[in-house]
């Protein structure tokens, strides 16, 4: 296995070791010493040569000593012969004396280099020479002869000086040779040291260099292998990427697992991954495993979906689909066997309250508790299912209807119990509806629908106990109400509710100042249905708010398309929309209205919201929202004023702009005195509060004239126009 | 590694021992007290210098000129102080340039001249070389006549910066004759 560069200790190939530094230092020192020694030797020889020239050499000086000694003896001889005078002998001796003072290159005087006998006998010669001046010419020969022995002896000494001088010379030669030998030995040793050190250092360095070379070569080889592995890996990864894509496509295409697994194994085998490269094999297997994990996940999801298709995830019970299949199966079976079947639907009371007050976890706890109790209560041949949020279904069977009814009673009673939820004691109960497969039930579907109707009836307000058994004759009217609610819901979804507009006319100008939006149901197969005939169904179906928003949106669109064409500098015609009590309770009212105005680019002054006095007085939150809307410039009208619950005393506390007098004040033909008096009073109060009065339901010109006479400015009613679609309203206004 | 370090230590030791191997001893020499003269420890006795009227030098060129001690003293116009190379002592000499004497005798620079001492020691060279070396004929040493046993009465000396200062053969003592020896 190759080592990674990070884990391998760094080898510093460029830096010599401490020992090599020391060795090199010693080598340099030795070379320095050798150079120093050679220079010294060269200097010594140079000095020697110089001294030969600048100093009297020992040999030269010695020769001169001998020469002068002989000269002195010859002078004495010449004196004896009468050739020279005594002074000449003395001068010769003086010149010898001068020679004896010379300091030679050895540092000694020539005197020092003479023999001891010479040195002892020389003073005797001096004495002889001093006597010469006292000897008469005739006695010179005799004088000398008398001293012949001494003179011969001295001559011999002078001759023997040669031996002495040779000894000295040899000594000097020896010393010089010794010094040179010593110097050469020194240099040789230094040279040897240098050679040894140089050789050692070279060997050491070459060994290091060789080692570094080997390591570098190994590293390069490893690096090459790594690069090759990386290249191979990249190729493999590209292949795996392509294969993975194909495998994933097979998974997406819902190919069976076994087929995909076989394909993966086949593709892996075809990859031809070298078994020596374990990492490559592992990589390929790892990628395949990832894909197989996706495959497993797909299969799991499919199994989960399969389970969810048939079972409820919270309680683990079969769901509606499974329950329906069970009913279908047993209905046909019961037909032939003659057994009685019953579909019992159980709905947990106030389950929505549990969820909203204690949380969904508590809600799930309740569901599981009920499911558990029901499961335990099941007998052979009975089926149990969770049908929807808080609805459970039980398919009962018995020898006869009575047996089924008893089972239904037992089960319903078991589901009334006390438990602890979120630390609080809670009472759990259900309402139940049962349908039986009597002779009048044609099929399983009808049996199920009957059970659904029974539970619907069971949920209706009122005291009840046990369960409600569906009876087709007794429950027909209820069925109608139920169907009506369904129809209303469908109508809302399919856009069957239309908005019509009744113009509000200024009695003085005869022109429309606005229009009231009134909803109509264009019911297929029935025709135009007035609000009085469907609003209660809307309310029961719980879609009042939804319908209300739809009317506001459509009215503002109609203003943009129609009424906006009649805007003048003195008049902005408005569209007034009725708000239901339920809408006023919605906290999003103000936000919705303001954003709807912006969405449809309608000025706030062009919208009037009509509310009943009852709604305003009993909804503090509604008042606040209306104030917000009014601050935006939207006007608020008090609708149906005078229809029963009226309190003029409170009107001044409300955020109002218009007061609409209920149509009950206005008779068809003409105003009575009492009505006129009441309208007059209302008009005065409205004036005092700064409210504009609008009278509804004006159907005759006489009434219109009377109202004009009472100061009522605006009216609406059949006298001018019934409620019409937006397009017709535009046409009507155009011709006024 | 450890072997290599030991080798270094041995080499270092060897290098350090080298100076010890280079020692050299000198044997002392016993001396005997010589008989001295007043001017030379080995002179034996005093030898009188020539009188001023005595001829001490003969210079022979185109003409021969004999110089008495007195004449030479009178001509002495040069003074040098040198470390006398034979006795290794600093001494002051007074004398005359040899060149002046050459001119007196009509010796030209190209002439080869021979200087001869009382003991017949000779040194021959061209007049040009001797002139270039500023050869001086000294007649006094340290303000005194040069003793006979100190190379006197007259001798050739050279200044320290002269090219012949280290050429001791040219230092002729107790000079008596200078002559042209062209042929």
Interface residues (C-beta under 8 A of the other chain):
Chain A: X19 X22 X23 X26 X29 X30 X33 X50 X53 X54 X55 X56 X67 X68 X71 X87 X90 X91 X92 X93 X94 X95 X97 X98 X100 X101 X102 X103 X108 X109 X111 X112 X116 X119 X120 X122 X123 X125 X126 X129 X130 X175 X178 X179 X182 X183 X185 X186 X189 X190 X193 X196 X197 X200 X204
Chain B: X1 X4 X5 X7 X8 X11 X12 X14 X15 X18 X21 X22 X24 X29 X31 X32 X34 X35 X37 X40 X41 X42 X43 X44 X45 X47 X48 X85 X86 X87 X88 X117 X118 X119 X147 X148 X149 X150 X151 X165 X166 X167 X168 X173 X174
